[in-house]
Amino acid sequence: MNIVSAMTGVITCVSVVSCASGDKKKEQKPLNIVYIMTDDHTAQMMSCYDTRYMDTPNLDRIAADGVRFTQSFVANSLSGPSRACMITGKHSCSNKFYDNTTCVFDSSQQTFPKLLQQAGYQTALVGKWHLESLPSGFDYWEIIPGQGYYYNPDFITQNNDTIQRHGYITNLITDDAIDWMENKRDPKKPFCLLIHHKAIHRNWMADISNLTLYEDKTFPLPDNFFDDYEGRPAAAAQEMSIVKNMDMLYDLKMLLPDKESRLKSLYEEFLGRMDKEQRDAWDRFYVPVINDFYSKNLQGEELANWKFQRYMRDYMKTVKSLDDNVGRVLDYLKEKGLLDNTLVVYTSDQGFYMGEHGWFDKRFMYEESMRTPLIMRLPQGLERRGDITEMVQNIDYAPTFLELTGAEIPADIQGVSLVPLLKGEHPKEWRKALYYHFYEYPAEHMVKRHYGIRTERYKLIHFYDDIDEWELYDLQSDSTEMHNLYGKTGYDSLTIELKRALLNLQVMYSDSIYRR
């Protein structure tokens, strides 16, 4: 396949779908949308995608009653930028929210909630926003400041008051979402509700009801856990190693008064949010774990494996609360007779490393972080079930929601509506390549700036700024991206073709880096 010529199919597909938005879908009731998004929840930790680690029965309910996207990706694997891409339907270079450290989202710009409001929808947002400016385009919102706290968190209200609520954050966000559907919306109007969770974000503090779960499980280390990053200097330069960079007190919770770490004070701040009952339950679980750990004085590979096991268990406990609360939302919609005319979407702001390459966190264009889970429970009228294998990206959500509700898709939206796929169609002109650009450097975890192209088989990445390194992967023969083929004999023509296709994407999405 000629990758460059295939790029014209992306432009054609955008045009066709945009024009199709005028054909409003005939329904007995207007379509509602419940869009649930988590932070750092990777597909490896959802049993509808991967059965190796844990069960997520409520998330699986969504996939079972609808579709699972098997080739779902983000445009910039970082919380704030990913959210900006999602809500605008545009790449970071166009919505101008590049990173979490320097950017403030321009709330005056076009977003899909604003367009839905214009189409007569009620819109609401509860939970994590993480775009620095206050939300706009919502009839109701209540958000957590920044990353928020797992226990007894603060919320910012529409009155611009900051209030503290008592409880565990995943439960509280769900309480607020259900309360809005039950008591605060106009039942005569269709609605779009965004339920955006803090979970499963670092440092993975579980609800006290789940602290003892999964302690009997032992997980095999990923095959490339001890990756030496040969031929990949940018990968070697990161600071997201479970062995080297995971904080013993903050991340792994092995707190003792005489122990110090870079993030100790932050963890103590988190613990300080707890009331006496919560803290007592926390200590009942962790004190024996702490004493056992320090008594063993683990070293080398034994210590590495211990850190991995602790990380996996804490992460899974946080997922458990999330899955339970997704079940609460589904049960509410069913009880109120809303499921038949409600699209329920679940995704994360990006993927996450569960020990692959020895890492936690995200940011890289490599598969585990560029991929994101995407499942949808479809309402009546959309009968598609099972897997959707076309490549989709988080810039596609906005035009999808607009088309499904009969709203017009503005010409400047860069994503492609997924409605044809939800109808069971397989457009011949569907995109054959995805564009990615990560900007946040220098910053936490020190992942170099990079951009690249991913096709159905190949991935080409350019790391730039204080480095100039290219990487090329054949995902068919090297799915874990361990062997950089760039500059190897026999790959010259493929590299030229991919660079040309990459440039076409940068021009199409108006990413001015191509002019450098």
C-alpha positions as CSV (number, residue, x, y, z in Angstrom):
1,M,0.0,0.0,0.0
2,N,1.2,3.5,-0.8
3,I,1.0,5.3,2.5
4,V,1.2,8.8,1.0
5,S,-1.7,8.3,-1.4
6,A,-3.7,6.7,1.3
7,M,-3.5,10.0,3.3
8,T,-5.9,11.6,0.8
9,G,-8.5,9.1,2.0
10,V,-8.4,10.8,5.5
11,I,-9.3,14.2,4.0
12,T,-12.1,12.6,1.9
13,C,-13.5,10.8,4.9
14,V,-13.6,14.0,7.0
15,S,-15.5,15.7,4.2
16,V,-18.0,12.9,3.7
17,V,-18.8,12.6,7.4
18,S,-19.1,16.3,7.9
19,C,-21.7,16.5,5.1
20,A,-23.5,13.5,6.5
21,S,-24.2,15.3,9.7
22,G,-27.2,17.1,8.1
23,D,-29.1,13.8,7.8
24,K,-30.7,13.9,11.3
25,K,-31.4,10.5,12.7
26,K,-35.0,9.7,13.3
27,E,-35.6,8.5,16.8
28,Q,-38.5,8.1,19.2
29,K,-36.6,10.0,21.8
30,P,-33.6,12.4,21.6
31,L,-30.3,10.7,22.2
32,N,-28.6,11.3,25.6
33,I,-24.9,10.9,26.1
34,V,-23.1,9.7,29.2
35,Y,-19.4,10.0,28.6
36,I,-17.2,8.4,31.4
37,M,-13.5,9.1,31.3
38,T,-10.8,8.0,33.7
39,D,-7.2,9.1,34.1
40,D,-4.4,6.6,33.2
41,H,-6.6,3.6,32.9
42,T,-5.0,1.3,30.4
43,A,-6.6,-1.5,28.4
44,Q,-4.4,-4.1,30.0
45,M,-6.4,-3.6,33.2
46,M,-9.8,-4.1,31.7
47,S,-11.0,-7.7,31.3
48,C,-13.0,-6.9,28.1
49,Y,-9.5,-6.2,26.6
50,D,-7.2,-8.4,28.6
51,T,-7.9,-11.2,31.0
52,R,-4.5,-11.6,32.5
53,Y,-4.8,-9.4,35.6
54,M,-8.3,-8.5,36.9
55,D,-12.0,-8.6,36.3
56,T,-14.0,-5.5,35.4
57,P,-17.5,-6.8,35.2
58,N,-19.3,-3.4,34.9
59,L,-17.0,-2.1,32.2
60,D,-17.5,-5.4,30.4
61,R,-21.2,-4.8,30.5
62,I,-20.7,-1.7,28.3
63,A,-18.7,-3.6,25.8
64,A,-21.1,-6.6,25.8
65,D,-24.0,-4.4,25.0
66,G,-22.2,-2.4,22.3
67,V,-18.8,-2.2,20.8
68,R,-15.1,-2.4,21.7
69,F,-12.6,-0.4,19.7
70,T,-9.5,-2.5,19.3
71,Q,-7.4,0.2,17.6
72,S,-8.1,3.3,19.8
73,F,-5.4,5.9,20.3
74,V,-4.8,9.4,21.6
75,A,-3.1,12.3,19.9
76,N,-0.9,13.4,22.9
77,S,-0.6,11.0,25.8
78,L,-0.9,13.4,28.7
79,S,-3.9,14.3,30.9
80,G,-4.6,18.0,30.1
81,P,-3.7,17.9,26.4
82,S,-5.6,14.7,25.9
83,R,-8.7,16.3,27.4
84,A,-8.3,19.4,25.2
85,C,-8.1,17.2,22.1
86,M,-11.2,15.3,23.1
87,I,-13.4,18.3,23.9
88,T,-12.3,20.3,20.8
89,G,-11.9,17.5,18.3
90,K,-8.5,19.0,17.4
91,H,-4.9,18.2,17.8
92,S,-2.8,20.0,20.4
93,C,-1.2,22.2,17.7
94,S,-4.7,23.6,16.9
95,N,-6.4,23.8,20.4
96,K,-3.1,25.2,21.8
97,F,-3.1,23.2,25.0
98,Y,0.2,21.4,24.6
99,D,1.3,20.3,28.1
100,N,0.3,20.3,31.8
101,T,3.0,22.7,33.0
102,T,2.8,25.9,30.9
103,C,-0.7,25.9,29.3
104,V,-4.1,27.4,30.2
105,F,-7.0,26.2,28.1
106,D,-8.7,29.0,26.1
107,S,-12.3,28.5,27.3
108,S,-13.6,30.8,24.6
109,Q,-12.8,28.4,21.8
110,Q,-15.2,26.0,20.2
111,T,-16.0,22.8,22.0
112,F,-18.5,20.0,21.5
113,P,-20.5,20.8,24.7
114,K,-21.0,24.4,23.5
115,L,-22.2,23.1,20.1
116,L,-24.6,20.6,21.9
117,Q,-26.0,23.5,23.9
118,Q,-26.7,25.3,20.7
119,A,-28.5,22.2,19.5
120,G,-30.8,22.3,22.6
121,Y,-28.9,19.9,24.9
122,Q,-28.3,20.2,28.6
123,T,-24.6,19.7,29.3
124,A,-22.9,18.8,32.6
125,L,-19.4,18.0,33.8
126,V,-18.5,16.4,37.1
127,G,-15.0,15.5,38.3
128,K,-11.6,16.1,36.8
129,W,-11.2,19.0,34.4
130,H,-7.4,19.7,34.6
131,L,-7.4,22.4,31.9
132,E,-6.5,25.2,34.4
133,S,-9.3,27.6,33.2
134,L,-12.8,27.2,34.5
135,P,-15.2,25.1,32.4
136,S,-17.4,26.8,29.8
137,G,-20.2,25.3,27.7
138,F,-21.8,23.4,30.6
139,D,-25.2,24.2,32.2
140,Y,-23.8,22.5,35.4
141,W,-20.3,21.7,36.5
142,E,-18.4,20.8,39.6
143,I,-14.8,20.0,39.3
144,I,-11.8,19.0,41.4
145,P,-8.8,21.4,41.5
146,G,-5.9,20.0,39.5
147,Q,-5.3,16.4,40.2
148,G,-7.5,16.3,43.3
149,Y,-7.3,14.1,46.4
150,Y,-8.5,10.5,46.8
151,Y,-9.8,11.1,50.3
152,N,-12.1,14.0,51.4
153,P,-11.4,16.0,48.2
154,D,-12.0,19.6,47.4
155,F,-14.4,20.6,44.6
156,I,-14.8,23.9,42.8
157,T,-18.5,24.8,42.2
158,Q,-20.0,27.1,39.6
159,N,-20.2,29.8,42.2
160,N,-16.4,29.6,42.2
161,D,-16.4,28.3,45.8
162,T,-14.1,25.6,46.9
163,I,-15.8,23.1,49.2
164,Q,-14.5,19.9,50.8
165,R,-16.6,16.8,50.6
166,H,-16.2,13.8,52.9
167,G,-15.6,10.4,51.3
168,Y,-13.7,8.6,48.6
169,I,-13.4,10.6,45.4
170,T,-14.6,8.0,42.9
171,N,-17.8,7.5,44.9
172,L,-18.3,11.3,45.3
173,I,-18.0,12.0,41.6
174,T,-20.5,9.3,40.9
175,D,-22.9,10.6,43.6
176,D,-22.8,14.1,42.0
177,A,-23.4,12.7,38.5
178,I,-26.4,10.6,39.6
179,D,-27.7,13.5,41.6
180,W,-27.6,15.8,38.6
181,M,-29.5,13.3,36.4
182,E,-32.1,12.7,39.2
183,N,-32.6,16.2,40.6
184,K,-31.0,19.0,38.6
185,R,-31.6,18.5,34.9
186,D,-34.8,19.2,33.0
187,P,-36.2,15.8,32.2
188,K,-37.9,17.2,29.1
189,K,-34.6,17.9,27.4
190,P,-31.8,15.6,26.1
191,F,-28.6,15.7,28.0
192,C,-24.8,15.1,27.7
193,L,-23.1,14.3,31.0
194,L,-19.3,14.1,31.3
195,I,-18.3,12.0,34.3
196,H,-14.5,12.5,34.6
197,H,-12.8,10.6,37.3
198,K,-9.5,11.2,39.1
199,A,-9.0,7.5,39.2
200,I,-6.8,5.7,38.2
201,H,-4.1,8.4,38.6
202,R,-0.9,8.1,40.5
203,N,-0.5,7.5,43.5
204,W,-3.2,4.8,43.4
205,M,-4.8,5.2,46.9
206,A,-7.5,2.6,47.2
207,D,-10.8,3.0,49.0
208,I,-10.5,1.6,52.5
209,S,-13.2,-1.0,51.6
210,N,-10.8,-2.4,49.0
211,L,-7.4,-2.3,50.8
212,T,-7.1,-6.0,51.3
213,L,-8.0,-7.1,47.8
214,Y,-5.6,-8.8,45.4
215,E,-3.0,-9.4,48.1
216,D,-2.9,-13.1,47.2
217,K,-2.1,-12.4,43.5
218,T,1.4,-12.6,42.1
219,F,2.0,-11.2,38.6
220,P,4.7,-12.3,36.2
221,L,7.1,-9.5,35.2
222,P,6.6,-8.4,31.6
223,D,9.1,-10.0,29.2
224,N,10.8,-6.6,28.6
225,F,10.7,-5.4,32.3
226,F,14.5,-5.2,32.3
227,D,14.7,-3.5,28.9
228,D,18.2,-2.1,28.3
229,Y,16.9,0.4,25.6
230,E,19.6,-0.6,23.1
231,G,19.3,1.6,20.0
232,R,16.7,3.8,21.7
233,P,18.5,6.7,23.5
234,A,15.3,8.6,24.1
235,A,13.8,5.6,25.9
236,A,16.9,5.3,28.0
237,A,16.7,8.9,29.1
238,Q,13.3,8.8,30.8
239,E,12.7,8.9,34.5
240,M,9.6,6.6,34.8
241,S,11.3,3.4,35.8
242,I,9.5,1.3,38.4
243,V,12.9,0.2,39.8
244,K,14.7,3.6,39.8
245,N,12.0,6.3,39.9
246,M,9.0,5.0,41.7
247,D,8.9,6.8,45.0
248,M,9.1,4.3,47.9
249,L,6.9,6.5,50.2
250,Y,4.6,8.3,47.8
251,D,3.9,5.6,45.3
252,L,4.5,2.5,47.3
253,K,3.4,3.9,50.7
254,M,6.3,2.5,52.8
255,L,6.2,5.4,55.1
256,L,8.2,5.5,58.3
257,P,9.2,8.7,60.3
258,D,12.9,8.2,59.6
259,K,12.6,7.5,55.9
260,E,12.9,10.2,53.3
261,S,12.0,10.6,49.7
262,R,11.4,13.3,47.1
263,L,7.6,13.1,47.4
264,K,7.3,12.2,51.1
265,S,5.7,15.5,52.1
266,L,3.1,15.2,49.3
267,Y,2.1,11.7,50.5
268,E,1.9,13.0,54.1
269,E,-0.4,15.8,52.8
270,F,-2.7,13.1,51.2
271,L,-2.8,11.1,54.4
272,G,-3.6,14.3,56.3
273,R,-6.9,14.6,54.4
274,M,-8.2,11.4,56.1
275,D,-10.4,11.4,59.1
276,K,-9.6,9.2,62.1
277,E,-11.7,6.2,60.9
278,Q,-10.1,6.3,57.4
279,R,-6.6,6.7,58.7
280,D,-7.0,3.9,61.2
281,A,-8.2,1.5,58.5
282,W,-5.3,2.7,56.3
283,D,-2.8,2.0,59.0
284,R,-4.3,-1.4,59.9
285,F,-3.5,-2.5,56.4
286,Y,-0.3,-0.8,55.6
287,V,1.7,-1.0,58.9
288,P,2.2,-4.8,58.7
289,V,3.1,-4.4,55.0
290,I,5.6,-1.7,55.9
291,N,7.2,-3.7,58.7
292,D,7.5,-6.8,56.6
293,F,9.1,-4.9,53.8
294,Y,11.8,-3.3,55.8
295,S,12.5,-6.4,57.8
296,K,13.4,-8.3,54.5
297,N,15.9,-5.6,53.2
298,L,15.3,-6.7,49.6
299,Q,17.9,-5.9,47.0
300,G,18.4,-6.2,43.2
301,E,15.8,-8.2,41.3
302,E,13.9,-9.2,44.4
303,L,13.3,-5.5,45.2
304,A,12.4,-4.8,41.6
305,N,9.8,-7.6,41.7
306,W,8.4,-6.4,45.1
307,K,7.9,-2.9,43.7
308,F,6.1,-4.3,40.6
309,Q,3.8,-6.5,42.7
310,R,2.9,-3.6,45.1
311,Y,2.3,-1.3,42.1
312,M,0.0,-3.8,40.4
313,R,-2.1,-4.4,43.5
314,D,-2.6,-0.8,44.4
315,Y,-3.5,0.1,40.8
316,M,-6.0,-2.8,40.6
317,K,-7.7,-1.7,43.9
318,T,-8.3,1.7,42.5
319,V,-9.7,0.2,39.3
320,K,-12.1,-1.9,41.5
321,S,-13.7,1.3,42.9
322,L,-14.0,2.7,39.4
323,D,-15.7,-0.4,38.0
324,D,-18.1,-0.5,40.9
325,N,-19.1,3.1,40.3
326,V,-19.6,2.5,36.6
327,G,-22.0,-0.2,37.6
328,R,-23.9,2.3,39.7
329,V,-24.3,4.6,36.7
330,L,-25.5,1.8,34.5
331,D,-27.9,0.6,37.1
332,Y,-29.3,4.1,37.5
333,L,-29.9,4.5,33.8
334,K,-31.6,1.1,33.6
335,E,-33.8,1.8,36.6
336,K,-34.9,5.1,35.1
337,G,-35.6,3.7,31.7
338,L,-32.8,5.8,30.0
339,L,-30.6,3.1,28.6
340,D,-32.5,2.6,25.3
341,N,-31.9,6.2,24.3
342,T,-28.5,6.8,25.9
343,L,-25.1,6.4,24.4
344,V,-22.7,5.3,27.2
345,V,-19.1,5.8,26.4
346,Y,-16.1,4.7,28.5
347,T,-12.5,5.7,27.8
348,S,-9.4,7.0,29.5
349,D,-7.3,10.1,28.7
350,Q,-4.5,7.7,27.6
351,G,-3.0,4.3,28.2
352,F,-0.4,3.5,30.9
353,Y,2.6,1.3,31.4
354,M,2.1,-1.7,33.7
355,G,5.8,-2.6,33.8
356,E,6.3,-2.8,30.1
357,H,9.9,-1.6,29.3
358,G,10.2,-1.4,33.1
359,W,7.9,1.6,33.3
360,F,4.9,3.3,34.9
361,D,3.3,6.5,33.5
362,K,2.6,7.3,29.8
363,R,3.8,10.1,27.5
364,F,5.7,8.1,24.9
365,M,4.2,7.3,21.5
366,Y,4.9,3.6,22.1
367,E,1.8,1.4,22.1
368,E,0.9,1.0,25.8
369,S,0.5,4.8,26.2
370,M,-0.7,5.9,22.8
371,R,-3.4,3.3,22.9
372,T,-6.5,4.0,25.1
373,P,-9.5,1.8,25.8
374,L,-12.7,2.8,24.1
375,I,-16.0,1.0,24.6
376,M,-19.6,2.2,23.9
377,R,-23.0,0.9,24.9
378,L,-25.1,1.7,22.0
379,P,-28.7,2.9,22.2
380,Q,-31.6,1.6,20.1
381,G,-31.1,2.3,16.4
382,L,-27.4,1.4,16.5
383,E,-27.3,-2.4,16.3
384,R,-23.5,-2.8,15.8
385,R,-22.0,-5.2,18.3
386,G,-18.5,-6.6,18.8
387,D,-15.2,-5.3,17.8
388,I,-14.4,-2.3,15.6
389,T,-11.0,-2.6,14.2
390,E,-10.5,0.7,12.3
391,M,-8.0,3.1,13.7
392,V,-9.7,5.8,15.8
393,Q,-8.3,8.7,17.8
394,N,-9.6,10.9,20.7
395,I,-10.1,13.8,18.3
396,D,-13.0,11.7,16.8
397,Y,-15.2,11.8,19.9
398,A,-16.4,15.4,19.3
399,P,-17.7,14.9,15.8
400,T,-19.2,11.6,16.7
401,F,-21.3,13.1,19.5
402,L,-22.3,16.0,17.2
403,E,-23.5,13.7,14.4
404,L,-25.4,11.4,16.7
405,T,-27.3,14.3,18.2
406,G,-28.0,15.9,14.8
407,A,-25.8,18.9,15.4
408,E,-23.7,20.3,12.6
409,I,-20.0,19.3,12.6
410,P,-17.9,22.5,12.0
411,A,-15.4,22.3,9.1
412,D,-12.5,23.1,11.3
413,I,-12.9,20.0,13.5
414,Q,-10.0,17.6,12.7
415,G,-11.5,14.4,14.0
416,V,-13.7,12.0,12.0
417,S,-17.1,11.0,13.1
418,L,-17.3,7.3,14.2
419,V,-21.0,7.0,13.3
420,P,-20.4,5.0,10.1
421,L,-18.5,2.5,12.2
422,L,-21.2,2.4,14.8
423,K,-23.7,1.6,12.0
424,G,-21.6,-1.4,10.9
425,E,-20.1,0.3,7.8
426,H,-16.4,0.0,6.7
427,P,-15.6,3.1,4.7
428,K,-13.0,2.4,2.1
429,E,-11.6,5.9,2.6
430,W,-11.1,5.4,6.3
431,R,-7.8,6.8,7.6
432,K,-4.7,4.7,7.2
433,A,-2.5,6.7,9.5
434,L,-2.5,8.6,12.8
435,Y,-0.5,11.6,13.9
436,Y,0.9,12.0,17.4
437,H,2.8,14.9,19.1
438,F,4.1,15.1,22.7
439,Y,5.5,18.4,23.9
440,E,6.0,18.4,27.7
441,Y,9.8,18.5,28.2
442,P,11.7,19.1,30.5
443,A,9.1,18.0,33.0
444,E,8.2,15.1,35.3
445,H,9.5,11.8,34.0
446,M,11.7,13.6,31.4
447,V,10.3,12.1,28.3
448,K,11.7,13.9,25.2
449,R,9.5,15.8,22.9
450,H,8.5,13.8,19.9
451,Y,6.1,13.4,17.0
452,G,5.3,10.6,14.7
453,I,3.1,8.6,12.4
454,R,1.4,5.3,13.1
455,T,0.0,3.2,10.2
456,E,-1.7,-0.1,10.5
457,R,1.7,-1.8,10.5
458,Y,4.5,0.7,11.0
459,K,5.4,3.5,13.4
460,L,8.0,6.3,12.8
461,I,8.9,8.6,15.6
462,H,11.2,11.6,15.7
463,F,12.5,12.7,19.1
464,Y,13.6,16.4,18.9
465,D,14.5,19.5,20.9
466,D,17.7,18.6,22.8
467,I,18.0,15.4,20.8
468,D,17.7,14.3,17.2
469,E,16.8,10.7,17.0
470,W,14.5,8.7,14.8
471,E,12.9,5.3,15.6
472,L,11.1,2.9,13.2
473,Y,9.1,-0.1,14.2
474,D,7.4,-3.0,12.4
475,L,4.4,-3.6,14.7
476,Q,3.6,-6.8,13.0
477,S,6.9,-8.5,13.9
478,D,7.8,-6.4,16.9
479,S,4.6,-5.5,18.8
480,T,6.5,-4.5,22.0
481,E,8.7,-2.0,20.1
482,M,12.1,-3.3,21.1
483,H,14.0,-3.2,17.8
484,N,14.6,0.2,16.2
485,L,14.8,-0.4,12.5
486,Y,15.7,3.2,11.5
487,G,18.8,3.3,9.4
488,K,18.9,-0.5,9.0
489,T,19.6,-2.0,5.7
490,G,16.5,-2.6,3.6
491,Y,14.3,0.0,5.2
492,D,15.3,3.1,3.2
493,S,12.4,3.3,0.9
494,L,9.9,2.6,3.7
495,T,11.4,5.3,5.8
496,I,11.2,7.8,2.9
497,E,7.5,6.9,2.3
498,L,6.7,7.3,6.0
499,K,8.4,10.6,6.3
500,R,6.5,11.9,3.4
501,A,3.2,10.7,4.9
502,L,4.2,12.2,8.2
503,L,4.8,15.6,6.6
504,N,1.4,15.3,4.9
505,L,-0.2,14.8,8.3
506,Q,1.6,17.8,9.8
507,V,0.5,20.0,6.9
508,M,-3.1,18.7,7.1
509,Y,-3.3,19.3,10.8
510,S,-1.4,22.7,10.6
511,D,1.3,21.6,12.9
512,S,3.9,24.2,12.2
513,I,6.8,22.1,13.3
514,Y,7.2,20.8,9.8
515,R,8.5,24.3,8.8
516,R,11.5,23.9,11.1
